[in-house]
Amino acid sequence: MALEHADVQRAAHLARLGLNDDEAAGYVDDLGRILEMVDMLQALDTEGVAPLAHPLDATQRLRADEVTERDQREEFQRCAPAVENGLYLVPRVVE
């Protein structure tokens, strides 16, 4: 796919980016090379290749689901300007 200066300017406009002509010309070359690489990748035979989420067969170590801190809600709410029924009261911002 050949990319032209007008294509880059249109994409910049849609993305609300301000590009001058010199910057757009540089992006024409860069994006053209990226599209060439995508075309090369699409030409590869991937039949029988299973998709993978990560190149390494690793699992995430998880910590035990245990309480590690004491409840400090009462202490924090003592210094709050306004509290009611265990909730912080804040000024109304939506009418």
N, C-alpha and C positions, 0 to 999 in steps of 0.2 A: 504494500500500500504506500503510495507516494504521498508525503505530507507537504503541504504548501504553506506559505507565509499566511495566507488568509485563514487556513485551518487553525493555526496557532493563535492568531488574533481573536478568532471566534471563541476558542476554548478559554482564552484569557478573559474575554468579555463575560462568558457564562460563569466563570469562577470569580468574577469581580476583581480581577487582577489588572493593574495598570502596567502595561508593557510598552516600551518604546520600540521603534523598528529594529534597533541594534540588538536588543534583548530577544525580540521575537525571532530574529534570524538565527541567533545561537540556539534557541529552543527548537527550531526547525531541524537543525542537524542532530541535536541530542535525541529528540523524540523519534526522528527517523531511524537512528541506530537502535533505539529500544524496540521499535516496531520490527526492524529486520531480525533482531534476536528472537522476538516472539514468533515470527514466521519460521525461523530455524527450529525452535522448540516444538512448534506444531507439526513440523515435518517428521519428527522422530516417531518410531514405532513403539508405542507403549502398551501394546496388547499383552496381557498377562502380567502386567506390573500392578501390584496392589497399591492403592493409595495409602499414605501414612501420615500421621499427625506429627511425628517427631522422628528424626533420623536415628536416635538412640533408643534402645529398648530399656527405658528407665521408668520407675514408678516414683510418685511423689511421696516422700516420707511425711506422715501426718503426726502431729502431737496428740496426746491423749486429750479427750474432751473433759477436762476437769476444771473446777473453779480454782483459780490461782490467786485471786485477790479478795479481800473482804469487801462487803457492801459498804460504800461510803456515801450513799445518797443523802442521808440525813445531814451529814457534815457539809456537803456541797450546797444543799438547799438552805442551810442556815444563813449563808452569806448571799443568797439570791435576793433580788429586790422584791419579788412577788412569787409566792408558791401557794397552790391550792390542791389538796388531795394528792400530794406527791408529784404534781406537775408544775413546771415553770410557767408562769404567766407572762406573756409578752404583749406589747401594743398591737392592736388590730391594724393590719396593713391593707386588707381588702375589704371594701365596703359592700 
